[in-house]
Structures are given as C-alpha cells and as structure tokens.
Amino acid sequence: MFKTYILILQRDLTLALRHKTEVLTTIFFFIIVISLFPLGVGIDKELLQKIAPGVAWIAALLASMLALERLFSSDYEDGTLEQMLLSPQPLFVIVLAKVSAHWLLTGLPLVLISPLVGLQYHLDFDRVIMMMLALLIGTPILSLLGAIGAALTLGLRGGGVLISLLLLPLYIPVLIYGAGVVVDSALFNNNTETYLSLLMGFLILSLVLSPWATAAALRIASE
Amino acid sequence: MTLQAHQLSCIQGDRILFEELDFSVKAGELLLIEGQNGCGKTTLLKTLATIRQIDAGKILWNNQSITKLSDDYRDQLTWLGHLNGIKLDLTAAENLKISCTLNGLSVSDLAVMEALEEMGLYGYEDLPVRVLSQGQKRRTALAYLLLSQTLIWILDEPFVALDVKAVKLLQKVITKHVEQGGIVILTTHQEVGLDTGRIQRLRLTR
C-alpha cells in the first residue's frame, strides 16, 4: 500500500516537473492577485494590514482551484485512470497520493512565498508566521476537498466552472477560520489557538473522508 | 476457472445494445467478439472488466458474482482498451515499470528492458512516449502483457495501429497465454491467426 502511494506520488511529481508551466501558473497567479490589491486600494497602511489575511486566503483559494481541473482529467483522457481503477491496489491510496502531489505542487509553494504578502501589506513578523501556519494547515484541506469536486466533474463539458460552483461553498469555512487566525493574532493577541484547532479539525476530517468520497466519484465517472 | 455471462444485457440511454447474452469461457480458451461498429463490443468488454456497471444479468467468475468478488476478480484481470493507458511525458520504461508496480508486480529493470526489446522498442526505451509513433505507443502498452501474470486478458482492438511484424508477435503472445491456460477475450476486425487453443466466437447483432 505504501509502495503504491510512493509510486503514484513520484509519478505525478515527475510529470509535473516535465511540465513546469502548470506549476508556475499557480504560483504566478497567486503573486499577481496579491500584488494587484495594494495597487487598487492605495497605500493606506492600516487598510492594507486589515485586508491582508483575506486577500492572501482568497488568492490561495483561487490559485489552488486553477490546477484542480487537471488533477484527474489528464489521466482520464489517456486511459491511465482506467488502469488505476482496475489495479488491485486500494483506490483511496491512489487518490491520496494524487492529492498529496497536488498539494506539494500548488499548496506548499504558496505557503513558502506567502511572506511576500507580509512585505506588501506591512505585516509584522509574528503575523507572517501565523499566516504561514494557517496556510500550511489550510491548503491541504483545499486540495482534499478539491479532489472530490474534480472527480465529480470528470468527463463533463464545462467541468471547470462547475468545479468552482461546487467547491466554493465548501471552501468558506476554511477561508473564515484561515483568515481569522491572522486577524485575531492582531486584535486580541494569542487567541489564535481556537482557530488553528478548528482548522486542524477540518484537515483531519477531510483527510479521513475525502479520499473515500473521491474514489467513489471516480468509479462513477469512469463508466 | 470459468468466466460466465448469464442473461447479460446492456442499455445505453434508451437504446438496447445487446440483450440476454449467455456465454462461458474456460481457462485455455479465447473468446472473440465480433460485430459491426457500434454494436456494443467495447461496452461488453468494459462490463466484463468492471469498468462499467452491469445493467441486467450476471457475470460469474468461478460461479461467484464479479461484483461481489470486486478486488479479488480485478487481481486476475489485465485490461487494455482503446486508450493506451500510458503517460506521454514518461519514457516507455517508466510507463511499463509503473504499470507493473501498480499491479503488484515487482520487476527488475532488466525484465522491463527485455520486454521492451521483445516488443521491438530497443533504443526507444528512454525517450518520452510523446515522440514515438502511434504503433510504437501501442507496443509500449502491449509490452505489459509480456510481464503480466494475470489469468484473464481483456483486449479491445489490440491489433490497431500495429505493423505486420508486431501483429504476428502479438498473435504469438496471445497464443502462448491461451496455451498456458489463460483466458483471452478480445475484439478485432482482423483474423486472429491462432493455431492452438479453443476459439469461441460471439457475434453481437443489432
């Protein structure tokens, strides 16, 4: 089982490295969105500090959704998904490996470049750390939930739009608590634990449920 | 070791593709499914391979329903459809290795190279499959058959895009599998030049 996980993870990472544009698109999209806001709303320091967490999270959310459509569809088109469905390996392990690869390619880079937000929005060091922590816990949730949407819309025309309609409502709690971590760290100081534990709770819940739901959706879609 | 279909029907939308189909294939037999375009050959194969759900009727493997056997049945199965099931950005060797590991086979690099060489891909194993010709892509997918250790092979038009030499080779591989007590179910528009083993023909009519 573990061997399968490593195999699929390695496969998807190798494929992504031979196709760098897709990974870079996500990262540049994130950078562009967060850079546009200060240009649009002006250089008012307090205002920027206030909107920074929300902007960072919305950008991360949309960026992570960009690559979702390709999560299963490229495998669906060339028949490798069929082979995975028919392999004797448990499907949820394969799904988990693919989601892990998606997060490593689209979620983790966003966590790493998020200090850039701190620079542009006059955030102090503590809040940047808080934001990175919140993104670190939150972005895997986005990938896990996203996989369900990607599997459900597999093989549909115009699936891309449908994914966002399906997923954005599910992303709202993550957005509220994720952004809340950073806002709260400024307002009340050190009252962030609640938000982080709730985010952690979401992560564990989606980690347990999402691969099963995705696997079931893939079986239906492959028919 | 028998694969049986019992009163199998398939409905697509409001169109009946085939109805109340009965057949059985024993170990050491080949089932050739024939019929016009659009008569449901691929759908039948997909149903047998558990990719598609059964609309009506039963498919039994050793007298047990394949829906119940689920993974135990899939363990015995090798499927090759219209799509080659290989990644264009990976090399032939990488693709073959992934197929093997995914199916629980641990193969050495040497075995992978030998299989590719036998399929006439010597010198192409380290190129991304994208740059290979259509026939060579098909050969890459078929190379897995040389390493596969499953009993039932379900092949949808395996001869498509292959040249004369490769067709002969594939016929040899299929014959060998049937002789060794395997089951092969395939569709094709070409004559399958099999010398030994029992060939059953199933004609789907509209």
Interface residues (C-beta under 8 A of the other chain):
Chain A: K3 T4 L7 I8 R11 T14 L15 R18 H19 E77 D78 G79 T80 E82 Q83 M84 L85 L86 S87 P88 Q89 S222 E223
Chain B: A49 T50 I51 R52 Q53 D71 R74 D75 L77 W79 G81 H82 L83 N84 G85 I86 K87 L88 D89 L90 E94 I98 S99 T101 L102 N103 G104 P128
